[in-house]
């Protein structure tokens, strides 16, 4: 499982931030899955459940995937008795509607920056400085190239896994189509002869 951003603050609270341009990538069950993976990463076998820290799964979406025309959606578990009582299990899911770019709000300015490609047009100096670094310096370009290479490799692997699951192509054909080595395809397919 690869998270876009996975961070822990000084209190041990964990954050997974996912940026999704396609609505399909921001399904509610994907948020649930990401939260469960964060929980699994916090505990070892035999650990007490009280060792689970709070976690936040945050989806920043290009469109309003919830469809309620709100800039932000906070999803919390609750008990359906005597009103909605908080469950307080420490799990939090937040969807940020990237299309809600209200210029006079901090969130609107941030969303505008998030989907902006020109550093000079950004509202926040911290973001514009990072964009300049990656776009206008040799070191930044090298780092960005490395990240893009890793992303391309992940996409090739994911596509190969899908082709293996469909089962219509030979492993050799999948290697040729994906650009991965036959050894890597065999590894992905669980072929013990590799």
N, C-alpha and C positions, 0 to 999 in steps of 0.2 A: 504494500500500500504506500503510495507516495502522496504526501500532502503538499499543497502549494506553499503554505507557510505553517510551520509548527514551532511554537514558542512557549516558554515557561517564564512566568514572572517571579519576582523574589519571594512571593508567598507560596509558590508552587502551583498556582493556577495555570492550567494548560489552555492554549489557544490554537485552533486550527482555522486558518483563513483560506478560503477557496474563492478564486475569481473565475466566474463562469460567464462566457459570452453566449453560449447556447443554453436555452431554457432546459433542454434535456439533461444537462449536466447538474442541475440543481434540484433534482427530485427530493421530496421529503424523506424518502427511505434512504437516500444517499446520505443525508445529514445524520440520520439515526445510525447508519453504518459507521460513519466517521467518528461519531461520539463513542460508539462501542469499541472501536479500534484504539481510541485514546485511553479509554478505561483499561483495556487489556494491556496497554503499554505501561500503565502505572503500577500494576500489581504482579508479583511473582506468585507461583503456586504456594499456598499456605499463608499468604499475607492476610492480615485482617482487613475487612472491607472499609474500616474507618480510615485506612491509609489512602483511599481514593480522594484526590483533590478535586476541586471544582474544575469543570472544563467548559469551554465555549467553542462551538462550531459556528463559524461565521461565513455565510455565502454572500459574496458581493456579485450581484447579477446585473447584466447589461439591461435587462427588461424587468418589468414588474411581474415576476413569475407567480406571485400569490394573487394578483389581479384585484386587489382591494384599493389601489391607488394611494398607497401609503409609502413614505420614504424608508421606513424601517419596520420590521416585524420581529417581535420578541416572542419566542415560543418557550413556554415553561410547562412542566407537568403540574397537575393539580389534582385535588381530591374533589369529586363531585358530590359533596354533601354540605348542607348549610351554606350554600354559596360556593365559590371556588376557593377552597383552602389550598395554600401552597404545599407542595409535596416535599420541597427542599432537599432534593437528592444531589444537588450540585451540578446538574446537567443543564446547559443553556444552549439554545439554538437561536441564531439571529440571521435574518435575511435582510440585506441592504439592497434596496431598489436603485440600481444605477441610473435609471431613467429619470429619477426624481432629482433633478439638478437645479433646485431652487437657489438662485444666485446669492440671496441674502442670508443663507444659513451656512454654518460650518460644514454640515454634511453635504449640502448641495455643492459647495465649493470643492470639497474633497472628491465627490463623485465626478465633477467636471474635470478635475486634475487626473483622476484615475483613467479616464478614457481619452485624455489629451495626449498628443504625440509631440507637441512642441514645448520645450522648456520655457520659452519666453511667454507663453500664453497661460502658464499655470498660476494658481493662486498661492500655493504654499512653497516657500523657499526650499524646504527640506526635500520635497519631491522634485522640484525643478533642478536642484543641484545634482541629485542622483541621475536624473535623465541626462543632464549635460555630461556627467562623468561617463555614462555608458555609451552615449552617442558621439561625444566629441573628444574623448581621450583614447590614446592607443591602449593603455592598460584596461580601460573600461570595455573597449571593443573586443579585446582578447578574452576577457571574462565573459562577456555576453556571448561570444562565439562558442565558448566552452559549454555554457548553459544551453544554447540552442542545439549543439551537438548531442547533449544528453537527452534533451526533449525529443529530438528526432529518433534517437535509439529507442526510447521508451515507446514511441508511437509505432515503430517497426515491430517491436516485441509484442505490443498489444494486438496489432493487426495479424501477426503470425499466430498468436494464441487463438484469435477468432477463426482463422483459416483452419487451424488444427481441429478446433471444436466442430466446425462444419463438416470436416472429413471428406471433402470431395477432391482434394488435391493430394498428391504424394508429398512426402517430406522434401524431396528434391525440388518439386515445383514450388512449394511454399518458400524454400530458401531462395530460389530464383526471383520470385515475385516480391519478397520482402527485402531482399538485399542483405539478409543475415546469412551467416555461415550455416552449412548443413549440420555441423556439430551443435551450434546454438539451437537450431530447430529441433534436433533430436533431444537435446536437453529439455526444451520447453514441452516436448511431447511426452517426456518421461521414458524415452527409448533407452533401455538398459544396454544396448549394443553400441552406444556412442563412445 
